[in-house]
Amino acid sequence: MSTQATPSTPSPAAAERPVRITVLAGVNALEGLALALGGVYMLVMGLLGKLESTQQAETVGITLVALGAIPLIAARGLDLCAAGAGGPR
């Protein structure tokens, strides 16, 4: 065994991933984060009683958090996709 440290290089899949896929993953992540943050805001305001209808605010908050999870999962899938998934070059 060698005691030399190997330089850290990006994995081949990450190096060959098309830029379009990475950009789409980022856009999806931002969309999901915005939805989830909006849902958390609605939940907090509903629980604090700052809105007219607390039950409606809580329902909308939970719904927005659940809807925010969908693009976040899609962003993770795009981030992990294979290099050949970008289509023709």
C-alpha distances in whole Angstrom, upper triangle without the diagonal:
4,7,9,11,12,16,18,20,23,22,24,27,28,28,30,32,36,37,40,38,37,40,42,39,40,44,44,42,44,47,46,45,49,50,48,49,53,53,51,54,57,56,56,59,60,59,61,64,64,65,68,67,64,64,63,61,59,59,58,55,54,54,53,50,49,50,47,45,45,44,41,40,41,39,36,36,37,34,32,34,32,32,35,37,39,41,42,41
4,5,8,10,13,16,18,21,21,23,26,27,26,29,31,35,36,39,37,35,39,41,38,39,43,43,41,43,46,45,44,48,49,48,48,52,52,51,53,56,55,55,58,60,59,60,63,63,64,68,66,64,63,63,60,58,59,58,55,53,54,52,49,49,50,47,44,45,44,41,40,41,38,36,36,36,33,31,33,32,32,34,37,38,41,42,40
4,6,9,13,15,18,21,22,24,27,27,27,30,32,35,36,39,37,35,39,40,38,38,42,42,40,42,45,44,43,47,48,46,47,51,51,49,52,55,54,53,57,58,57,58,62,62,63,66,65,62,62,62,59,57,58,57,54,52,53,51,48,48,49,46,44,45,44,40,40,41,38,35,36,37,33,32,34,33,33,36,38,39,42,43,41
4,6,9,12,15,18,20,22,25,24,24,27,29,32,33,37,35,33,36,38,36,36,40,40,38,40,43,42,41,45,47,45,46,49,50,48,51,54,53,52,56,57,57,58,61,61,62,65,64,61,61,61,58,56,57,56,53,52,52,50,47,47,48,45,43,44,42,39,38,39,36,34,35,35,31,30,32,31,30,34,36,37,39,40,39
4,6,9,12,15,17,19,22,21,21,24,26,29,30,33,32,30,33,35,32,32,36,37,34,37,40,39,38,41,43,41,42,45,46,45,47,50,49,49,52,54,53,54,57,57,58,61,60,58,58,57,55,53,53,52,49,48,49,47,44,44,44,41,39,40,38,35,35,36,33,30,32,31,28,27,29,28,28,31,33,34,37,38,36
4,6,9,12,13,16,19,18,18,21,23,26,27,30,29,27,30,32,30,30,34,34,32,35,38,37,36,39,41,40,41,44,45,44,46,49,48,48,51,53,52,54,57,56,57,60,59,57,57,56,53,52,52,51,48,47,47,45,42,42,42,39,37,38,36,33,33,33,31,28,29,29,25,24,26,25,24,28,30,30,33,34,33
4,6,10,12,14,17,16,15,19,21,24,24,28,26,24,27,29,27,27,31,32,30,32,35,35,34,37,39,38,38,42,43,42,44,47,46,46,49,51,51,52,55,54,55,58,57,55,55,54,51,50,50,49,46,45,45,43,40,41,41,38,36,36,34,31,31,31,29,26,28,27,23,23,25,24,23,26,28,28,31,32,30
4,7,9,12,14,13,13,16,18,21,21,25,23,21,24,26,24,24,28,28,26,28,32,31,30,33,36,34,35,38,39,38,40,43,43,43,46,48,47,48,51,51,51,55,54,51,52,51,48,46,47,45,42,41,42,39,37,37,37,34,32,33,31,28,28,28,25,23,24,23,20,19,21,21,20,24,25,25,29,30,28
4,6,9,11,10,9,13,15,18,18,21,20,18,21,24,22,22,26,26,25,27,30,30,29,32,35,34,34,38,39,38,40,43,43,43,46,48,48,49,52,51,51,54,54,51,51,50,47,46,46,44,42,41,41,38,36,36,36,33,31,31,29,27,26,26,23,21,22,21,18,17,19,18,17,20,22,22,25,26,25
4,6,8,6,6,10,11,14,15,18,17,15,18,20,18,19,22,23,22,24,27,26,26,29,31,31,32,35,36,35,37,40,40,41,43,45,45,46,49,48,48,52,51,48,48,47,44,43,43,41,39,38,38,35,33,33,32,29,28,28,25,23,23,22,20,18,18,17,14,14,15,14,13,17,19,19,22,23,22
4,5,5,6,9,10,14,15,18,16,15,18,20,18,19,23,23,22,25,27,26,27,30,31,31,32,35,36,36,38,40,40,41,44,45,45,47,50,49,49,52,51,48,48,47,44,43,43,41,39,37,37,35,33,32,32,29,27,27,25,23,22,21,19,17,17,16,13,12,13,12,11,15,16,17,20,22,21
4,5,5,6,9,12,14,17,15,15,18,20,18,20,23,23,23,26,28,28,28,31,33,32,34,37,37,38,40,42,42,43,46,47,48,49,52,51,51,54,52,50,50,48,46,45,44,42,40,39,38,36,34,34,33,30,28,28,26,24,23,22,20,18,17,16,14,12,12,10,9,12,14,15,18,19,18
4,5,5,6,10,12,14,12,12,16,17,15,17,20,20,20,23,25,25,26,29,30,30,31,34,34,35,37,39,39,41,43,44,45,47,49,48,48,51,49,47,47,45,43,42,41,39,37,36,35,33,31,30,29,27,25,24,22,21,19,18,16,15,14,12,10,9,9,7,6,9,11,12,15,17,16
4,6,5,9,10,13,11,10,13,15,13,15,18,18,18,20,23,23,23,26,28,27,29,32,32,33,35,37,37,38,41,42,43,44,47,46,46,49,47,45,45,43,41,40,39,37,35,34,34,31,29,29,28,25,24,23,21,19,18,17,15,13,13,12,9,9,9,9,8,11,12,13,16,18,17
4,6,9,10,13,12,11,14,16,15,17,20,21,20,23,25,25,26,29,30,30,32,34,35,36,38,40,40,41,44,45,46,47,50,49,48,51,50,49,48,46,44,43,43,40,39,38,37,34,33,32,31,29,27,26,24,22,22,20,18,17,17,14,12,12,12,11,9,12,14,13,16,17,16
4,6,9,12,11,11,14,16,15,17,20,20,21,23,25,26,27,29,31,31,33,35,36,37,39,41,41,43,45,46,47,49,51,50,49,52,51,49,49,47,45,44,43,41,39,38,37,35,33,32,31,29,27,26,23,22,22,20,18,17,16,14,12,12,11,9,6,8,11,10,13,14,12
4,6,8,7,7,11,12,12,14,16,17,17,20,21,22,23,26,27,27,29,31,32,33,35,37,38,39,41,43,44,45,47,46,46,48,47,46,45,43,41,40,39,37,35,34,33,31,30,29,27,25,24,22,20,19,18,16,14,14,13,10,9,9,8,7,5,8,8,8,11,13,12
4,5,6,7,9,10,11,13,15,16,17,19,21,22,23,25,27,28,29,31,32,33,35,37,38,39,41,43,44,45,47,46,45,48,47,45,45,43,41,40,39,37,35,35,33,31,30,29,27,25,24,22,19,19,19,16,14,15,14,11,11,12,10,10,7,8,8,6,9,10,9
4,5,5,6,9,10,11,12,14,15,17,18,20,21,23,25,26,27,29,30,31,33,35,36,37,39,41,42,43,45,44,43,45,45,43,43,41,39,38,38,35,34,33,32,29,28,28,26,24,23,22,18,18,19,16,14,15,15,11,11,13,12,12,10,12,11,9,12,13,12
4,5,5,6,9,10,11,12,14,15,16,18,20,21,23,24,26,27,29,30,32,33,35,36,38,39,41,42,43,42,41,43,42,42,41,39,37,37,35,33,32,31,30,27,27,26,24,22,22,20,16,17,18,14,12,14,14,10,11,13,12,13,11,12,10,7,10,12,11
4,5,5,6,9,10,10,12,14,15,16,18,20,21,22,24,26,27,28,30,32,33,34,36,37,39,40,42,41,40,42,41,40,39,37,35,35,34,31,30,29,28,25,24,24,21,20,19,17,14,14,14,11,9,11,10,6,7,10,8,10,9,11,8,7,10,13,13
4,5,5,6,9,10,11,12,14,15,16,18,20,21,22,24,26,27,28,30,31,33,34,36,37,39,40,39,39,41,40,39,39,37,34,34,33,31,29,29,27,25,23,23,21,19,18,17,14,13,14,12,9,10,11,7,6,10,10,11,11,13,12,10,14,16,15
4,5,5,6,9,10,11,12,14,15,17,19,20,21,23,24,26,27,29,30,31,33,35,36,37,39,37,37,39,39,38,37,35,33,33,32,29,28,28,26,23,23,23,21,18,18,17,13,14,15,13,10,12,13,9,9,13,13,15,14,16,14,12,15,17,16
4,5,5,6,8,10,11,12,14,15,17,18,20,21,23,24,26,27,29,30,32,33,35,36,38,36,35,37,36,36,35,33,31,30,29,27,26,25,24,21,20,20,18,16,16,14,10,11,12,9,7,10,11,7,9,12,12,14,14,15,13,11,14,17,17
4,6,5,6,9,10,11,12,14,15,16,18,20,21,22,24,26,27,28,30,31,33,34,36,35,34,37,35,34,34,32,30,29,28,26,24,24,22,20,19,18,16,14,13,12,9,9,10,7,4,7,8,5,6,9,10,13,14,16,13,12,16,19,19
4,5,5,6,9,10,10,12,14,15,16,18,20,21,22,24,26,27,28,30,31,33,34,33,32,35,34,33,33,31,29,28,28,25,23,23,22,19,18,19,17,14,14,14,10,9,12,10,7,9,11,9,9,12,13,16,17,19,16,15,18,21,21
4,5,5,6,9,10,11,12,14,15,17,18,20,21,23,24,26,27,29,30,32,33,31,31,33,32,31,31,29,27,27,26,23,22,22,21,17,17,18,15,13,14,13,9,10,12,10,8,11,13,11,11,15,15,18,19,20,17,16,19,21,21
4,5,5,6,8,10,11,12,14,15,17,18,20,21,23,24,26,27,29,30,32,30,29,32,31,30,29,27,25,24,23,21,20,19,18,15,14,14,12,10,10,9,5,6,9,7,5,9,10,9,10,14,14,17,18,20,17,16,19,22,23
4,5,5,6,9,10,10,12,14,15,16,18,20,21,22,24,25,27,28,30,29,28,31,30,28,28,26,24,23,23,20,18,18,17,14,13,14,12,9,9,10,6,5,8,8,5,8,11,10,10,13,15,18,19,21,19,18,21,25,25
4,5,5,6,9,10,10,12,14,15,16,18,20,21,22,24,26,27,28,27,26,29,28,27,27,25,23,23,22,20,18,18,17,14,13,15,13,10,11,12,8,8,12,11,9,12,14,13,13,17,18,22,22,24,22,21,24,26,26
4,5,5,6,9,10,11,12,14,15,17,18,20,21,23,24,26,27,26,25,27,26,25,25,23,20,21,20,17,16,16,15,11,12,13,10,7,10,10,7,8,11,11,10,13,15,14,15,18,19,23,24,25,22,21,24,27,27
4,5,5,6,9,10,11,12,14,15,16,18,20,21,22,24,26,25,24,26,25,24,23,21,19,18,18,15,14,14,12,9,9,9,7,4,6,7,5,5,9,9,9,11,13,14,14,17,18,22,24,25,22,22,25,28,29
4,5,5,6,8,10,10,12,14,15,16,18,20,21,22,24,23,23,25,25,23,23,21,19,18,18,16,13,14,14,10,9,11,10,6,8,10,8,7,11,12,11,13,15,16,16,18,20,24,25,27,25,24,27,30,31
4,6,5,6,9,10,11,12,14,15,16,18,20,21,22,21,20,23,22,21,22,20,17,17,17,14,12,14,13,9,9,12,10,7,10,12,10,10,14,15,13,16,18,18,19,22,23,27,28,30,27,26,29,32,32
4,6,5,6,9,10,11,12,14,15,16,18,20,21,20,19,21,20,19,19,17,14,14,14,11,9,10,9,6,6,9,7,5,8,10,9,10,13,14,14,16,18,19,20,22,24,27,29,30,27,27,29,32,33
4,5,5,6,9,10,10,12,14,15,16,18,20,19,19,21,20,18,18,17,14,13,13,11,8,9,9,6,4,7,7,5,7,10,10,9,12,14,14,15,18,19,19,22,24,27,29,31,28,28,31,34,35
4,5,5,6,9,10,11,12,14,15,16,18,17,17,20,19,18,18,17,14,13,15,12,9,11,12,8,7,11,11,8,11,14,13,12,16,17,16,18,21,21,21,24,26,30,31,33,30,30,33,36,37
4,5,5,6,9,10,11,12,14,15,16,15,14,17,16,15,16,14,11,12,12,9,7,10,10,7,8,11,11,9,12,14,14,14,17,19,18,20,23,23,24,27,28,32,33,35,32,32,34,37,38
4,5,5,6,9,10,10,12,14,15,15,14,16,15,13,13,12,9,9,9,7,4,6,7,5,5,8,9,8,11,13,14,14,17,19,19,20,23,24,24,27,28,32,34,36,32,32,35,38,39
4,5,5,6,9,10,10,12,14,14,14,17,16,13,14,14,10,9,11,10,6,8,10,8,7,11,12,10,12,15,16,15,18,20,20,21,24,25,25,27,29,33,35,37,34,34,37,40,41
4,5,5,6,8,10,11,12,11,11,15,14,12,14,13,9,10,12,10,7,10,12,10,10,14,14,13,15,18,18,18,21,23,22,24,27,27,27,30,32,36,37,39,36,36,39,42,42
4,6,5,6,8,10,10,10,9,12,11,9,11,9,6,7,9,7,5,8,10,9,10,13,14,13,16,18,19,19,22,24,24,25,28,29,29,32,33,37,39,41,37,37,40,43,44
4,6,5,6,9,10,10,10,13,11,9,10,10,6,5,8,8,5,7,10,10,9,12,14,14,16,19,20,19,22,24,24,25,28,29,30,31,34,37,39,41,38,38,41,44,45
4,5,5,6,9,9,10,13,13,10,12,12,9,8,12,11,8,11,14,13,12,15,17,16,18,21,22,21,24,26,26,27,30,31,31,33,35,39,41,43,40,40,43,46,47
4,5,5,6,5,6,10,10,8,11,11,7,8,12,11,9,12,15,14,14,17,19,18,20,23,24,24,26,28,28,29,32,33,33,36,38,42,43,45,42,42,44,48,48
4,5,5,6,6,8,7,4,7,8,5,6,9,10,8,11,13,13,14,17,18,18,20,23,24,24,26,29,29,30,33,34,34,36,38,42,44,46,43,43,45,49,49
4,5,8,9,11,10,7,9,11,8,7,11,12,10,12,15,15,15,18,20,20,21,24,26,25,27,30,30,31,33,35,35,37,39,43,45,47,44,44,47,50,51
4,6,8,11,11,8,11,13,10,10,14,15,13,15,18,18,18,21,23,22,24,27,28,27,30,32,32,33,36,37,37,39,42,45,47,49,46,46,49,52,53
4,6,8,8,6,10,11,9,10,14,14,13,16,18,18,19,22,23,23,25,28,29,29,31,34,34,35,37,39,39,41,43,47,49,51,48,48,50,53,54
4,7,9,8,12,12,10,12,15,14,14,17,19,18,19,22,23,23,25,28,29,29,31,33,33,35,37,38,38,41,43,47,48,50,47,46,49,52,53
4,6,6,10,9,7,10,13,12,12,15,17,16,18,21,21,22,24,27,27,28,30,32,32,34,36,37,38,40,42,46,47,49,46,45,48,51,52
4,6,9,9,8,11,13,13,14,17,18,18,20,23,23,24,27,28,30,30,33,34,35,36,39,40,40,43,44,48,50,51,48,47,50,53,54
4,6,5,6,9,10,11,12,14,15,16,18,20,21,22,25,26,28,29,31,32,33,35,37,38,39,41,43,46,48,50,46,46,48,51,53
4,5,5,6,9,10,10,12,14,15,16,18,20,21,23,25,27,27,29,31,32,33,35,36,37,39,41,45,47,48,45,45,47,51,52
4,5,5,6,9,10,11,12,14,16,17,18,20,22,24,26,26,28,30,31,32,34,36,37,38,40,44,46,47,44,44,46,50,51
4,5,5,6,8,10,10,12,14,15,16,18,20,22,24,24,26,28,29,31,32,34,35,37,38,42,44,45,42,42,44,47,48
4,5,5,6,9,10,10,12,14,15,16,18,20,22,22,25,26,27,29,31,32,33,35,36,40,42,44,40,40,42,46,47
4,5,5,6,9,10,11,12,14,15,17,19,21,21,23,25,26,27,29,31,32,33,35,39,41,43,39,40,42,45,47
4,5,5,6,9,10,11,12,14,16,17,20,20,22,24,25,26,28,30,31,32,34,38,40,41,38,38,40,44,45
4,6,5,6,9,10,10,12,14,16,17,19,20,22,23,25,26,28,29,31,32,36,38,39,36,36,38,41,42
4,5,5,6,9,10,10,13,15,16,17,19,21,21,23,25,26,27,29,31,34,37,38,35,35,37,41,42
4,5,5,6,9,10,11,13,15,16,17,19,20,21,23,25,26,27,29,33,35,37,33,34,36,40,41
4,5,5,6,8,10,11,14,15,16,18,19,21,22,24,25,27,28,31,34,35,31,32,34,37,39
4,5,5,6,9,10,12,12,14,16,17,19,20,22,23,25,26,30,32,33,30,30,32,36,37
4,5,5,6,9,11,11,13,15,16,17,19,20,21,23,25,28,31,32,29,29,32,35,37
4,5,5,7,10,10,11,13,15,16,17,19,20,22,23,27,29,31,27,28,30,34,36
4,5,6,8,9,10,12,13,15,16,18,19,21,22,26,28,29,25,26,28,31,33
4,5,6,7,9,10,11,13,15,16,17,19,20,24,26,28,24,25,27,31,32
4,6,5,6,9,10,11,12,14,15,17,18,22,24,26,23,24,26,30,31
4,5,5,6,9,10,11,12,14,16,17,20,23,24,20,21,23,27,29
4,5,5,6,9,10,10,12,14,15,19,20,22,18,19,21,25,26
4,5,5,6,9,10,10,12,14,18,20,22,19,19,22,26,27
4,5,5,6,9,10,11,12,16,19,20,17,18,21,25,26
4,5,5,6,8,10,10,14,16,17,14,15,18,21,23
4,5,5,6,9,10,14,15,17,14,14,18,21,22
4,5,5,6,9,12,15,17,14,15,19,22,23
4,5,5,6,10,13,14,11,13,16,20,21
4,5,5,9,10,12,9,10,13,17,18
4,6,9,10,13,11,12,15,18,19
4,7,9,12,10,12,16,19,19
4,7,8,7,9,12,15,16
4,6,6,8,11,14,15
4,6,7,9,11,12
4,6,7,9,10
4,6,9,11
4,7,8
4,7
4
